[in-house]
Amino acid sequence: VTETRTVTDLVVDENSDPRVVDSDSISYNGLSIYAYTIDRDANLETTNDQQLYLQIYNFEEDTFHHPIQITADAMQTAKPQFVRCKGMTYLYWLHGGDIHEGSDYEGSICSEQI
């Protein structure tokens, strides 16, 4: 058995949107919350430019709110995951190899390392 693979070079247009690496979403109360990690240079071998964003979609108004940047440093951010428990929504993600958690406490996003 012979396996053939084709490798295609990714051409990045500096005027295009950054590459989404991974994401998660959750919907409730007429809203959808979308968390995603972007890679600004679309080069997956450089991880220090991968940052976490959050965006909210309102189904009734059919509108997206502006993206909210959650991380903004030179450490890799990856694998966002929402968990909903007892009426609260929690967002977990890997940041520099550690698990971090952000939750909605009275409308503000709080982040802490676990």
Buried (B, 14 or more C-beta within 10 A) or exposed (E): EEEEEEEEEEEBEEEEEBBEBBBBEBEEEEBBBBBBBBBEEBEEEEBEBBBBBBBBBEEEEEEEEEEEEBBEEEBBBBBBBBEEEEEEBBBBBBBBEEEBBBBEEEEEEEBEEE
